[in-house]
Amino acid sequence: MLKKFTTFWKAQEQIDFLKKSLKEIETYTGENYLIDSPIHRIFHDENEQKLWVKKAENTELKNFLDKKFDHLNVVKNDFLTGKVNQSARLNVKGFFNGVMSFLEGNGHLIKEKLNYSEINISDSIYKDFHFKNILFCEGMGVKENPYFSDIAVIPNKGHHIRVKLSELLPQDITIKKKHFLFPLESELHFYGGTYDREQLHHDIDDSAVEQLQRGLSEFYPHNFEIKEVHFGFRPTVKDRRPIIGHHPEYKNFFVFNGLGARGILNGCYFSKALFDYIENDLPLPEEISLERFNNKDAV
């Protein structure tokens, strides 16, 4: 939405369902994980301002692109910023800690790495457990999975840095120019992330760190110190749709993958489609079904 001022597939439905789901989760864990911190997009020039205003008239975008421009202190924004309505952040660390603690406390979670060789397919047994279904949600780890290693996910490496700013942002917002900047705990700020389909080794790329350093310096004209560098691999798909379905031979083996750069929204929204597919025998939408790749022209 922020690069070309266009929306994404089922945007409003995904946002509404995420908020609804987080409200339900709050009743279990007692915590709210949604951070009301709107995104402010820094405009490069007047042409971007005009394009934003034009796009804001679009039916699909009018509920997202705020027509009122804002000036932010501390950062360079000579052409002002546009606010993305309905935007927010998820406290990812708090979310996983809270949900996993809830599940573990109620006897629904065992923390250990799955050993594929110990799956007894014919008897539906794993170690001491009898299972009805197995659902593999592994991101790029799926390439090590003997049952789904051939699904059409493409790794996209992303780096982000955690920095200490010499001049703090005036409010809890998310700033977007080339990348995203927003506050974390312990007076650190997140800035990232990069996209790279070529350098796929499991080491930090100095060029990516330099790119982030330059990008932050473009609009943050103060000193900052890089405290941490992190990277990961997004499981992306050519048609930008998740990959969901069952194994062609083992019908109770399911895969949930290809969530790309919008894993929080995609994961929440399409998990309901997978649940209905498994438990209520409802068909998966063709756009997300693993079976769409049976047609070679689909990708």
N, C-alpha and C positions, 0 to 999 in steps of 0.2 A: 504493500500500500504506500510505503514511504519513498520508494525509489522512483517509480513512475507515476505516483499518485493514482494507482488503480487498486481495486479491492481484490480479495481472494475468494476462492470457491466456498460458498455457504458461510460467508463471514459472520453475518448477524446471527444465524442459527448456532454457529459454533461458540460465539461469545455468550449468547444467552444460556446455552446448555452448560458452559463452563461455570458461569456464576451460580446457576442452580445447583450444580453438583458440589461446588465448594461450600455452599450453604448447608447442604446435607452432611457433608464431611465434618463441618463445624459442630454438628450435633453429636458426633461420635468423639471427636478429639477435644472439643472445647476451645479450639483455636481458629481464628480467621487468617487465612494465608494470602488473601488478595490485597495487594498494596495499591491504594488509590493514588497512583503517581502518573499523571498523564504525560504522553510523549509530546515534545515540542520539536518540530522539524525546522532546523535553521535553513533559511533560503540562501541560495548562492547569489541570486541576482533578481532583478525586477521581473524577468521572464518567468522565473519559477513562481513568483508571487501571482502573476497573471494566470499561469496554468493552474495553480491551486484554486483560485477563485472560479475559474471555468469548470474545473472538475467537481467543485463543491456543489454545482448545480445539477450534477448527474444524479439520477435516482438512486443508484447503488452506493453513492459516496456522500450524499448530503447529510446523512446521520453520523458521519465520521470526520469530515474535514470542516473545522470551525472557520467561519469567514472572518472572525475577528483576529487580527494579528497581534502578537505580544512582543515586547522587548524584554530580554533577560539581562540581568546584571551579571557581572563577573566574566561572562563569555562574550566573544566577538559575534555579534549578529546584526551587522550593518543593515541588512535587508529584513530584519525582524524574523519572527518564527510563526509557524502555524501549528495549532494544537490539534491533536487527533482525539476527538471525542470518543468516549467509551474505552480508551486505552488504559491499561493498568499493568502491574507486574505481579508475578507469583513469587512468594517467598519459598523458593524451591527447597532450600535446605530445611527450613522449618516444616514444610509440607511432608517431605519424606521422613524426617525424624518423627513427626507426630503420627502419621498414618502407620508407619512401621511399628512404632511403639504400641499403638492401639491393636494392630493385628497380632503382634507377638504376645501382648498381654492377654489376649483372648484365645490364644492357642491356634491361631490361623496362619502363622508364619514360621518357617524354619530357614535360618540364614546359612546357606551353604551352596557351593557351586555344584551345578548339576553334572553328573557323570553320565554321558550318553550311553556308554557301554553297559551300564547297569539297568537300562530300560528293558524289561521283558515285554516285548510287543504282543506276543500271542496271548499272554495271561493278563495283560494290562497291570503290570506290577513294576514299581520302582523301589528297590531296596525292600523295606518292610511295608510299603504303601500300595494299596490297590487304588487304581485311578480310573475315572470315567473318561476324562479328556486330559490332554496336555496342551498348554498354550505357550508357545515360544515367543517372548518379547525381548529380543536380544540386541536390537540395533545392528551395528556392523559385526557384532559377535556371531551373527547368524552364519557367517562364512565358515565358521568352525562346526556348524551344525550338520551332521550327516544326512538329515532329512530335508532341510530347506536351504542348503548352501548355494543352490543354483538360482535362487530368486533374484529378480532384476534390480537389486539395490546397488547404488553407486556411492562410494565413500566421498564425502566432501569435508576436508579437514578445516577446522576453525580454531584460531587462537584468540584468547582474550588476555588482557592484563589487568591487574589490580593495582591501583595507584593511590598514593597519598597526595592530595592536592594542597598547595600552599594557601590557596584562597578557596574556601568552601562554597559550594553552590548555595544560593540564597533560600532555596526551598527544595522539598523532596519531589523532584521531577525527573523525568527521563529526557535527555537531550540527544537528538539524532542529527548527525551530519553524514559523514561517511559511515560511522558506526554509532553504537549506543553508549551513552555515559549515564550512570546512575549510582546512587550511594548504596554502600553495603554496611555491614557492621564494622566496628573497630576503626572508624574514621577512614576506611578505604572506599574507593570507588571502582566500579566495574567499567571497563572500556573494551568493546569488541562487538562482534567477532568477525574475523576474516573468513574468506572462502577460497579454498584451494583444492582442485581436483588432481593436481600433478604431484606435489610433494607429500606422499602418503606414508612416509616413514614415521616411526614412533619416537620422534625426537622433536625438540623445539626448533622451529625455523627462525633463524636470526632475521631473515628478510621480512617475515610476518611481524615480528616484534618491532622492527624499524618502521614498517607500514603503519602500525598502530601508534607508535610514538609521533610520527609525522602527522597523522590524522588528528590526534588529540591537540597537538600544538597549533594546528590551523585555526582552531576556534577557542582554545583555552590559553590565553596569553600570559600565563603565570608559570612559576616553577611547579613541577610535579616529580614524584619519585616512583619508579616502578618497583613494587614490592614483591609481586608474584607474576608468573607467566603460566598459563594453562592452555591445553589444547584438547580437542576431541574430534570425533568423526561423526558427521551427520549421515544417516542412511537416506539417501535421496533417490528419486525415481524420475525417469525421463519425462513422464507425463504429469509429474507433481501430484500424484495421488497415492495414498497408502496402499500397501499390499496386504490383503486379509483373505484368509481362506483355509481350507483343510488340505492335507497331503493327498496326492492322487491315489495312493495305495492304502495308507493308514488313515482312515476317515476320522479317527478321534485325535489326530495330531493337527494342531492349528498354528498358524503363524499370524503375527500382528507386527507389521514392520513398515518401513518406508515413510516414516512420519516427517522426515526432512527437517527444515528449520522452524517449523511450527508444531513441534512435538506436543506442547502442552495443550494447544487447541485441538489438534488432530487426534491426539491420544484420547482425550476426554470424549470428544464427540463421537468418534467412530468405534469406541469401545462398546457403546450402546448397540450399534449395528451388529457387532460381533456377538454380543450377548444374545440378541434376538435371533441371530442365525443359529447359534448353538442350542439355546434353551427353548425357543419358541418356533423353530423351524421356518423362520422368515428368510427370504432370499436376500443376499447381500446386494447392494447397489452395484451395477455392472462396473461403474467407474473405479471402484476400490477392490473388486474381486481379483484374487490370484488367477482365476481362470481367464481373465482378459488377455493374458500373455500366451494363451493357446493360439490366438490369432496373431501371426507374425507381423501383421500390419498395425497392430495396436500400439506399438512403440516406435 
